[in-house]
Amino acid sequence: MNSDDCFSKPELFEKWPVLARRIIPCLDIKDGRVVKGVRFLDLRDAGDPVENAVYYAETGADEICFLDITASSDRRNIVVQLVEKVADAIFIPFTVGGGIRTVEDVKAVLHAGADKVSLNTAAFQSPEILTAAADIFGSQCIVCAIDARRTVTGDYEVYLHGGRTPTGRSAAEWAAEAERRGAGEILLTSMDRDGTGEGFDLELTRLVRENVGIPVIASGGVGSPEHMAEAVEQAGADAVLAASIFHFREHTVAEVKEIMHKRGISVRRIHEIPGRS
C-alpha cells in the first residue's frame, strides 16, 4: 500500500489532506521535573525536562510539547527560565502551555523561545484571548488544548484546571468555537484514556476532527506505535502526542515513524528533519 492508496479511501480521508503526520513527545512538568500519571493522577517521575527534550530532538521527534500541568490549577506562572533552557537546547518546534492567562503571558513564552503556546483553562474562560493573541502573533502560534471526558450520554465534556473542573460544554462545540476565535491547532486529550496504554479515544478524535478545519493533535492513551497509526488512519489525526511510551523508553519516535511509513502514512523520516544529516 502506498501513501496515495491509503489516503484516497473516501470513507476515511475525504476531508483530511495528505500531509506528513507529526510525532510529538509531551513533557508534562511538575516542580521542574517531567512526570507521567494515569487519568491525570498518580504521577511518577520521568526525568529532567532539558535532557528529555534533547533526546527527542536528536532521535526524530517532529515537535515537542512542554506542559506545566499544575500551573493553571495552582494559579502559578509558567517557569519561563525552564522554557528558555529547553528551547535553547533543541532545534525543532516547541509548544509551551500551563498557566498562560494573558496576551502578555503569550508574549513572554514566545520571547523565551517557544514556537507556539497552548492555552486551555484561560482560553475557555476568556475566549477573547485566542483572538487577541492570534491577531498579534498569528494563528500558527496559538494552540487550544482541550481535556475531555466521556459523559453518560455518550458526549464528551470539556474539563479545566488539569482535569479538575467540569464545564458542561461539548468538546466538539468548544473546538469549533476556538477555531473561530483564532486558534490554529487543537490539542485534544482524552482524560478517560490518559496514561492507560489502551489507545486513543478514536471516537472523540474523529468527532472533533470532523468539526474543525484546523489540525488536531490526538493525545491520551498511547500504548503502542500501532495506536498512533490508528489515530491517523481511523480518526484523521494530523499529529499524535505521547508521553509514557517515550519517556520510559518502551518505544522510540523512529520506531513509530517506521511503522507508520510501512502502513502508507506520510511521515517525515529522520534524515528529513531540519538540523539532521
GUPAZA-69301 format. One record per residue (C-alpha): x, y, z. Coordinates in pm, 1 decimal. Layout:
BEGIN
{{X; Y; Z}}
...
***
This chain:
BEGIN
{{0.0; 0.0; 0.0}}
{{140.5; 340.7; -87.6}}
{{53.8; 679.5; 61.7}}
{{-186.7; 772.2; -215.6}}
{{-377.9; 446.0; -176.9}}
{{-408.3; 487.7; 198.5}}
{{-526.5; 844.2; 193.5}}
{{-760.5; 809.9; -104.2}}
{{-1015.3; 599.0; 87.3}}
{{-1321.2; 826.5; 77.4}}
{{-1479.1; 679.0; 387.5}}
{{-1175.9; 776.2; 593.2}}
{{-984.9; 1060.0; 437.1}}
{{-1203.9; 1264.9; 203.6}}
{{-1193.8; 1563.6; 442.1}}
{{-834.0; 1524.8; 552.8}}
{{-537.8; 1646.4; 341.0}}
{{-235.9; 1428.6; 265.2}}
{{31.6; 1590.3; 481.3}}
{{317.2; 1444.4; 684.1}}
{{178.6; 1337.6; 1018.5}}
{{374.2; 1463.2; 1318.4}}
{{502.7; 1264.2; 1615.8}}
{{512.6; 1478.6; 1930.7}}
{{659.9; 1367.9; 2264.6}}
{{494.1; 1553.5; 2553.3}}
{{686.7; 1676.2; 2854.3}}
{{439.5; 1715.3; 3142.2}}
{{618.0; 1926.4; 3402.7}}
{{559.1; 1947.6; 3778.0}}
{{804.6; 2118.3; 4012.2}}
{{1064.0; 2133.3; 3737.1}}
{{1055.8; 1760.0; 3655.3}}
{{893.6; 1554.6; 3380.9}}
{{610.2; 1343.6; 3524.1}}
{{352.6; 1099.1; 3393.2}}
{{38.2; 960.6; 3552.4}}
{{-282.5; 773.5; 3475.3}}
{{-600.6; 972.1; 3404.4}}
{{-418.9; 1284.1; 3531.2}}
{{-344.5; 1117.3; 3870.2}}
{{-71.5; 905.7; 4038.2}}
{{217.1; 1099.8; 3886.2}}
{{563.7; 942.6; 3868.7}}
{{895.6; 1098.9; 3782.9}}
{{1019.0; 1068.0; 3423.9}}
{{1339.3; 1268.7; 3433.3}}
{{1488.9; 1607.4; 3358.2}}
{{1297.7; 1816.9; 3100.6}}
{{1606.1; 1951.3; 2923.4}}
{{1766.0; 1608.3; 2892.5}}
{{1439.9; 1461.5; 2764.3}}
{{1394.3; 1743.1; 2512.9}}
{{1744.6; 1699.0; 2373.2}}
{{1697.6; 1322.4; 2346.0}}
{{1375.1; 1361.4; 2148.2}}
{{1515.3; 1630.7; 1922.8}}
{{1810.7; 1407.9; 1839.4}}
{{1603.3; 1094.7; 1778.4}}
{{1349.4; 1216.9; 1525.9}}
{{1063.6; 1396.9; 1702.2}}
{{885.9; 1647.4; 1477.3}}
{{793.5; 1873.1; 1769.0}}
{{795.6; 1873.3; 2147.9}}
{{515.6; 1983.9; 2376.3}}
{{602.5; 2122.0; 2719.4}}
{{308.0; 2148.7; 2961.7}}
{{328.1; 2275.7; 3318.2}}
{{38.6; 2057.6; 3429.3}}
{{-37.0; 2228.0; 3762.3}}
{{20.6; 2591.0; 3664.4}}
{{-345.8; 2669.9; 3596.1}}
{{-493.1; 2488.1; 3894.3}}
{{-235.5; 2627.8; 4139.8}}
{{-250.6; 2974.7; 3979.3}}
{{125.9; 2976.1; 3924.4}}
{{305.0; 3143.9; 3637.9}}
{{489.3; 2937.5; 3381.7}}
{{854.3; 2880.5; 3467.1}}
{{999.9; 3095.2; 3190.4}}
{{1358.0; 3013.6; 3286.3}}
{{1296.2; 2644.6; 3225.9}}
{{1131.3; 2724.1; 2894.3}}
{{1443.1; 2916.0; 2790.6}}
{{1670.6; 2625.2; 2882.1}}
{{1464.6; 2373.4; 2686.6}}
{{1417.1; 2598.4; 2384.4}}
{{1786.2; 2686.4; 2370.9}}
{{1881.6; 2318.9; 2373.2}}
{{1673.0; 2195.0; 2078.7}}
{{1628.0; 2274.8; 1710.9}}
{{1272.0; 2155.6; 1644.7}}
{{937.2; 2334.6; 1706.0}}
{{840.8; 2359.5; 2069.0}}
{{497.9; 2424.7; 2223.0}}
{{458.6; 2555.0; 2577.5}}
{{146.0; 2553.8; 2792.6}}
{{29.7; 2583.2; 3150.9}}
{{-61.5; 2894.3; 3344.2}}
{{-78.7; 3116.1; 3036.5}}
{{-365.8; 3354.1; 3104.1}}
{{-297.3; 3680.7; 2917.8}}
{{-155.7; 3809.5; 2592.4}}
{{146.0; 3926.2; 2793.0}}
{{196.8; 3567.6; 2911.6}}
{{184.0; 3451.6; 2549.5}}
{{441.7; 3715.3; 2456.3}}
{{671.3; 3615.2; 2742.4}}
{{666.9; 3247.2; 2649.2}}
{{725.4; 3313.3; 2281.1}}
{{1009.1; 3550.0; 2364.7}}
{{1155.2; 3282.1; 2592.2}}
{{1198.4; 3063.2; 2285.8}}
{{876.1; 2871.1; 2229.8}}
{{737.2; 2841.4; 1877.8}}
{{376.1; 2801.5; 1994.1}}
{{171.6; 2845.9; 2308.8}}
{{-100.0; 2613.5; 2433.1}}
{{-396.6; 2767.7; 2614.6}}
{{-650.1; 2555.7; 2796.9}}
{{-829.8; 2692.5; 3103.8}}
{{-771.2; 3059.1; 3019.5}}
{{-894.8; 3013.7; 2662.1}}
{{-1218.8; 2855.2; 2779.4}}
{{-1283.5; 3112.4; 3049.7}}
{{-1184.9; 3410.6; 2832.6}}
{{-1206.1; 3306.1; 2465.7}}
{{-1112.5; 3655.9; 2352.0}}
{{-751.2; 3576.2; 2442.9}}
{{-737.9; 3342.9; 2143.5}}
{{-843.0; 3622.0; 1910.4}}
{{-615.4; 3881.2; 2065.2}}
{{-311.8; 3653.2; 2064.0}}
{{-377.8; 3530.8; 1709.3}}
{{-413.2; 3888.8; 1585.8}}
{{-73.7; 3980.6; 1728.6}}
{{133.4; 3665.4; 1684.4}}
{{-58.7; 3470.3; 1418.6}}
{{-288.0; 3170.5; 1449.7}}
{{2.6; 2938.1; 1373.3}}
{{138.5; 3018.8; 1722.1}}
{{-186.0; 2953.7; 1909.6}}
{{-287.6; 2604.8; 2021.3}}
{{-614.4; 2546.0; 2206.4}}
{{-576.7; 2249.3; 2441.7}}
{{-893.0; 2058.3; 2527.6}}
{{-918.8; 1794.3; 2800.9}}
{{-1236.9; 1591.3; 2757.4}}
{{-1414.4; 1304.9; 2930.3}}
{{-1698.9; 1090.4; 2800.3}}
{{-2035.1; 1150.2; 2965.7}}
{{-2311.2; 902.2; 3046.8}}
{{-2500.0; 1030.6; 2741.5}}
{{-2211.2; 949.2; 2509.9}}
{{-2097.0; 1305.3; 2450.0}}
{{-1757.5; 1442.5; 2553.5}}
{{-1739.5; 1714.9; 2818.5}}
{{-1462.6; 1973.6; 2847.6}}
{{-1272.5; 1986.7; 3177.8}}
{{-1048.7; 2266.0; 3310.1}}
{{-769.6; 2308.6; 3566.2}}
{{-580.2; 1993.1; 3474.0}}
{{-896.6; 1784.2; 3457.8}}
{{-1036.1; 1900.8; 3791.0}}
{{-1326.2; 2121.4; 3681.2}}
{{-1618.0; 2003.8; 3462.4}}
{{-1774.0; 2268.3; 3237.0}}
{{-2085.1; 2110.0; 3087.2}}
{{-1959.0; 2211.4; 2741.2}}
{{-1924.0; 1971.5; 2447.3}}
{{-1565.0; 1922.5; 2328.9}}
{{-1665.8; 1937.8; 1961.7}}
{{-1858.8; 2262.5; 2012.4}}
{{-1576.7; 2425.6; 2203.4}}
{{-1318.8; 2316.4; 1944.4}}
{{-1524.5; 2475.4; 1666.8}}
{{-1556.6; 2798.5; 1862.7}}
{{-1184.4; 2800.1; 1942.2}}
{{-1112.5; 2780.7; 1570.6}}
{{-1347.4; 3071.5; 1503.1}}
{{-1178.2; 3267.8; 1778.9}}
{{-835.4; 3228.7; 1619.8}}
{{-676.9; 2903.3; 1736.6}}
{{-456.2; 2746.5; 1472.3}}
{{-449.7; 2398.0; 1619.8}}
{{-634.9; 2177.4; 1870.2}}
{{-451.4; 1963.2; 2124.5}}
{{-716.7; 1707.5; 2221.7}}
{{-666.1; 1485.3; 2525.6}}
{{-894.0; 1202.0; 2632.5}}
{{-899.0; 1202.6; 3011.4}}
{{-1051.6; 855.2; 3011.4}}
{{-757.6; 710.6; 2818.6}}
{{-473.0; 921.9; 2956.4}}
{{-184.8; 701.6; 3073.8}}
{{-379.5; 377.0; 3032.7}}
{{-198.4; 242.8; 2725.1}}
{{-535.1; 136.7; 2581.1}}
{{-506.6; 352.9; 2270.7}}
{{-652.1; 687.3; 2169.6}}
{{-1023.3; 754.7; 2200.3}}
{{-1079.8; 737.4; 1825.4}}
{{-1444.0; 843.1; 1850.8}}
{{-1350.3; 1162.1; 2035.0}}
{{-1067.9; 1240.0; 1794.3}}
{{-1285.4; 1177.0; 1488.5}}
{{-1571.2; 1385.6; 1630.1}}
{{-1352.9; 1691.4; 1686.8}}
{{-1159.9; 1645.1; 1361.7}}
{{-1484.9; 1649.4; 1164.9}}
{{-1596.3; 1972.4; 1333.4}}
{{-1288.1; 2184.7; 1269.1}}
{{-1075.0; 2280.8; 971.3}}
{{-750.6; 2322.4; 1165.4}}
{{-505.0; 2046.4; 1265.0}}
{{-597.0; 1819.2; 1555.1}}
{{-332.8; 1658.5; 1776.1}}
{{-457.4; 1335.1; 1933.7}}
{{-348.1; 1277.0; 2293.1}}
{{-419.8; 1035.4; 2573.6}}
{{-387.4; 657.3; 2586.7}}
{{-99.6; 558.3; 2361.0}}
{{34.4; 211.9; 2438.3}}
{{197.2; 117.1; 2110.4}}
{{310.1; 259.7; 1774.9}}
{{7.5; 92.6; 1619.9}}
{{-222.5; 310.2; 1830.4}}
{{-60.1; 618.1; 1679.5}}
{{-111.2; 487.7; 1327.1}}
{{-477.2; 411.2; 1405.1}}
{{-539.4; 769.5; 1517.0}}
{{-435.1; 886.6; 1171.4}}
{{-598.6; 610.8; 967.9}}
{{-929.2; 585.9; 1154.8}}
{{-978.2; 929.9; 1311.1}}
{{-788.9; 1167.4; 1081.3}}
{{-545.0; 1299.3; 1342.6}}
{{-292.3; 1541.3; 1196.2}}
{{-44.8; 1469.1; 1473.4}}
{{-14.1; 1222.7; 1759.5}}
{{121.3; 1303.2; 2102.9}}
{{258.0; 1057.1; 2356.3}}
{{447.7; 1057.0; 2683.0}}
{{485.0; 727.5; 2870.4}}
{{590.9; 504.9; 2581.9}}
{{868.2; 750.5; 2500.1}}
{{973.6; 865.3; 2848.5}}
{{1018.6; 511.6; 2978.8}}
{{1182.5; 402.3; 2650.8}}
{{919.4; 143.0; 2567.8}}
{{925.5; 265.7; 2207.5}}
{{1113.7; 529.4; 2010.6}}
{{998.0; 800.2; 1772.2}}
{{1197.6; 630.4; 1495.6}}
{{1010.5; 304.2; 1558.1}}
{{674.0; 480.5; 1536.6}}
{{771.1; 652.2; 1212.7}}
{{892.1; 329.4; 1057.0}}
{{564.2; 153.1; 1136.9}}
{{361.1; 445.3; 1002.7}}
{{570.9; 455.9; 686.0}}
{{515.4; 84.4; 625.5}}
{{139.7; 137.8; 664.4}}
{{145.7; 406.2; 396.3}}
{{116.0; 705.0; 628.8}}
{{316.4; 1008.9; 525.8}}
{{578.0; 1098.1; 789.8}}
{{900.0; 1292.9; 785.7}}
{{1185.9; 1047.1; 808.0}}
{{1462.2; 1139.0; 1049.9}}
{{1702.7; 1249.7; 777.6}}
{{1440.5; 1498.1; 653.2}}
{{1418.1; 1687.5; 982.1}}
{{1597.7; 2025.0; 980.7}}
{{1929.8; 2001.9; 1163.9}}
{{1967.8; 1631.5; 1093.3}}
{{2211.8; 1497.2; 837.4}}
***
